[in-house]
Amino acid sequence: MAREVALELDRRGLGEADVAGAHPDKARSRYPVYCIEGCAEACAGRWLAAHGVSAVRSFTLDPDRQPEPQIERIVAGFSQ
């Protein structure tokens, strides 16, 4: 679900989605990095840390909840 949420944020023009493990150089770009975790195991955050990247903020999705309210929570979190 994390990938789908990230792609939705990308479609809304709120960021540029990329999947952890795909492009470490992109994660080190000049833009702020937000981490969207698909579960509590924090794999995306660990991947970023292994490549020397600190996320500005991390959001953990609840796999038992619908994505739309979680997307809105993330959108609200961007302005904090």
C-alpha positions in Angstrom: 0.0 0.0 0.0 3.0 2.4 0.6 3.7 2.5 -3.1 0.2 3.3 -4.0 0.0 6.1 -1.4 3.3 7.5 -2.6 2.1 7.4 -6.2 -1.1 9.2 -5.2 0.9 12.0 -3.6 3.0 12.2 -6.8 -0.2 12.5 -8.9 -1.4 15.3 -6.6 1.9 17.1 -7.3 2.9 16.9 -3.6 6.2 15.1 -4.2 8.1 12.7 -6.4 7.5 9.1 -5.6 10.2 6.5 -5.7 10.4 3.0 -4.2 13.0 2.3 -1.5 15.8 0.1 -3.1 15.4 1.7 -6.5 17.5 4.9 -6.7 19.8 5.8 -3.8 21.2 8.8 -5.6 17.7 10.2 -6.0 17.2 9.9 -2.2 20.3 12.0 -1.7 19.0 14.8 -3.9 18.5 18.4 -2.7 14.8 17.9 -2.0 13.4 16.9 1.4 12.8 13.2 1.8 9.6 11.9 3.4 9.4 8.2 4.3 6.2 6.3 3.9 6.4 3.0 5.7 4.1 0.2 4.6 4.2 -1.4 8.1 5.8 -1.0 11.5 9.0 -2.8 10.4 10.4 0.4 9.0 12.2 -1.1 6.0 12.1 2.1 4.0 13.6 4.1 6.8 16.4 1.5 7.3 17.1 1.5 3.6 17.4 5.3 3.6 19.7 5.3 6.7 21.9 2.6 5.1 22.4 5.1 2.2 23.1 8.0 4.6 19.8 9.7 4.1 17.6 11.1 6.9 13.9 11.5 6.2 12.4 14.9 7.2 9.5 12.9 8.5 8.3 9.3 8.4 4.7 8.1 8.1 3.7 4.6 8.9 0.6 3.2 7.2 -1.9 1.0 8.9 -2.6 -2.0 6.6 -6.0 -2.5 8.2 -7.2 1.0 7.3 -8.3 2.4 3.9 -5.6 4.4 2.1 -7.6 7.7 1.5 -7.7 8.9 5.2 -4.1 8.0 5.6 -3.2 10.0 2.5 -5.0 13.0 4.0 -3.1 12.5 7.2 0.2 12.6 5.3 -0.8 15.6 3.3 -1.6 17.4 6.6 1.7 16.3 8.0 3.6 17.9 5.1 2.7 21.3 6.4 3.9 20.6 10.0 
